[in-house]
Amino acid sequence: SETSSTRKRKHRDAAWEKLDDNNDEKRKIGKGGSGSNKNQEMEEESEAAMSALASISNEIDNLNAEASEEISKIEAKYEAMSLPLLTKQARLVGRIPLFWKRIFQKHELLSTNLEEIDE
């Protein structure tokens, strides 16, 4: 499945593409005629801003990648810490005859779905 970071990147890229299309239209309109110097200045400002935004987006992507790595490390640490507890739990469950049958029979919703063959 697609990660949150991938979805964000696709959304951002689509937005950049739309902005580029809009800027292309402005360039066509701005060529020639009066005010073309002003249009050129606006275009240069726009390009500088787009470049700065792209740089910031890359920094955000790098932070997200770093966060994902850290989250993975923490998850691995706590999985390792929980393994002995899960092992103890499994051993105790194994000592109780028909444990899961009892659990299902006592559960309000699941007990109504049990049939004689299940028991």
Buried (B, 14 or more C-beta within 10 A) or exposed (E): EEEEBEEBBEEBEEEBEEBEEEBEEBEEEBEEEEEEEEBEEBBEEBEEEBEEBEEEBEEBBEEBEEEEEEEEEEEEEEEEEEEEEEEEEEEEEEEEEEEEEEEBEEEEEEEEEEEEEEE
